[in-house]
Amino acid sequence: MSKTIQPLQITTVDRLHVRIYENRAELGKAAGSHVADKMKELLGSNNRIRMVFAAAPSQNEFLQTLKAIEGIDWSRVTVFHMDEYIGLAKEASQRFGTFLQERLFDEVKPGEVHLIDSSGDLDEECQRYAGLLGEAPIDIVCLGIGENGHIAFNDPPVADFNDTSLVKSVELEQPCRQQQVNDGCFASLQDVPTHALTLTIPALFSSAHLYCMVPGKTKTAAVHQTLNDAISTSCPSTILRKHPDCTLYLDTDSYDGSIG
């Protein structure tokens, strides 16, 4: 493994650990290395571990690093993803399950891969996927933050810090849909689905360890709110400051230097 990437700054906001790196490449390498170390640690004392991954361009450098690290017994890893569009064809390249299969799962070959199927009865799928998530504790969640502060697809209008469900169907807020165009995933806003299935905030928070990768200038406002605003569903990612073990990875583009 390459030498450890050193952050420019390390700080803490409430319970949230914050690490700022020079650029998104260094951010991704550091986060990938840290997640790999945690996986090896947990696999050293557990027969299996269970992980949830986000699918977004913000995760590319992290995923590239993670899959290249040797010494992880992926056959003992069960993987999930945190959201999926409703209404996209199964072969659509924008599907989040497809994104993660192509960039990670097909290469590292986890022992179990559980993908969200949003093509059938949505209530049944929410129950099915919630059942799989609830079979045992989630060990690690790897996530990002949206331009509107969403985590998974918990946009401000639908985010609920005390949600009683693990998986639910949601309508996507326009800024969330516009982000998919900004990221180059869709050609226009009209092409972006209006609804999705998502893990809820309590589902994400049930994990023992959270790693949150947020590079880029388009995330600066969301990061500022995450670190400085009152903890509220008006910026759902502010809740990360309450998790007992969450690390937020930023670069000099996404971090504006202001805390408090």
DAFEN-V65786 format. One record per backbone hydrogen bond with DSSP energy under -0.5 kcal/mol. CO is the residue of the C=O (numbers start at 1). NH is the residue of the N-H. E is the energy in kcal/mol with one decimal. If there is no record, write none. Layout:
<<CO,NH,E> <CO,NH,E>>
This chain:
<<9,20,-2.6> <11,18,-3.0> <13,16,-2.6> <16,13,-2.4> <17,248,-3.6> <18,11,-2.5> <19,250,-2.9> <20,8,-2.8> <20,9,-1.3> <21,252,-0.9> <23,27,-2.3> <24,28,-2.6> <25,29,-2.2> <26,30,-2.5> <27,31,-2.7> <28,32,-2.5> <29,33,-2.1> <30,34,-2.5> <31,35,-2.7> <32,36,-2.3> <33,37,-2.3> <34,38,-2.1> <35,39,-2.6> <36,40,-2.6> <37,41,-2.3> <38,42,-2.7> <39,43,-2.8> <40,44,-1.3> <42,45,-1.2> <42,46,-1.2> <49,78,-2.7> <50,139,-2.2> <50,140,-1.7> <51,80,-2.1> <52,142,-3.0> <53,82,-1.4> <54,56,-0.6> <56,59,-2.2> <57,60,-1.6> <59,63,-2.9> <60,64,-2.6> <61,65,-1.9> <62,66,-2.7> <63,67,-2.3> <64,68,-0.7> <65,68,-0.8> <65,69,-0.7> <66,69,-1.1> <71,73,-0.5> <72,74,-1.6> <73,76,-1.9> <74,77,-1.9> <74,111,-2.0> <76,49,-2.1> <77,111,-0.9> <77,112,-1.5> <78,51,-2.8> <79,114,-2.6> <80,53,-2.1> <82,199,-2.7> <84,197,-3.0> <89,92,-2.1> <92,95,-1.3> <95,99,-2.2> <96,100,-2.2> <97,101,-2.2> <98,102,-2.7> <99,103,-1.9> <100,104,-2.0> <100,105,-2.2> <101,106,-2.5> <104,107,-1.0> <104,108,-2.6> <105,109,-2.3> <112,79,-2.7> <113,115,-0.6> <114,81,-0.5> <116,118,-0.7> <121,125,-2.0> <122,126,-2.5> <123,127,-2.0> <124,128,-2.6> <125,129,-2.9> <126,130,-2.2> <127,131,-2.1> <128,132,-1.8> <129,133,-2.5> <130,134,-2.2> <132,135,-1.1> <133,136,-0.7> <138,208,-1.5> <139,209,-1.5> <140,52,-2.1> <141,143,-0.6> <141,211,-2.6> <142,54,-0.9> <143,213,-2.5> <146,149,-2.0> <149,237,-1.5> <150,146,-2.7> <151,154,-1.7> <153,155,-1.4> <154,151,-0.6> <155,158,-1.4> <155,159,-1.9> <160,163,-1.4> <166,200,-2.3> <168,198,-2.6> <170,196,-2.2> <173,176,-0.6> <173,177,-2.0> <174,178,-3.0> <175,179,-1.6> <176,180,-1.0> <177,181,-0.9> <178,181,-0.5> <178,182,-2.7> <179,183,-2.5> <180,185,-2.1> <180,186,-1.0> <181,184,-1.6> <188,191,-1.1> <188,192,-0.5> <189,192,-1.3> <194,172,-3.1> <195,86,-2.4> <196,170,-3.0> <197,84,-2.4> <198,168,-2.4> <200,204,-2.0> <201,205,-2.7> <202,206,-1.0> <204,207,-1.4> <209,141,-2.4> <210,247,-2.2> <211,143,-2.6> <211,213,-0.6> <212,214,-0.6> <212,249,-3.4> <214,251,-0.6> <216,219,-1.4> <217,220,-1.5> <219,223,-2.7> <220,224,-2.5> <221,225,-2.4> <222,226,-2.6> <223,227,-2.2> <224,228,-1.8> <225,229,-2.4> <230,232,-0.6> <232,235,-1.6> <233,236,-0.7> <235,232,-0.5> <235,238,-2.4> <236,239,-1.8> <237,240,-1.7> <238,241,-1.7> <239,242,-2.3> <240,243,-1.0> <241,15,-2.0> <243,246,-0.6> <245,210,-2.7> <246,17,-2.3> <247,212,-3.0> <247,249,-0.5> <248,19,-2.8> <248,250,-0.6> <249,214,-2.7> <250,21,-2.6> <251,255,-2.0> <254,256,-0.5> <257,259,-0.6>>
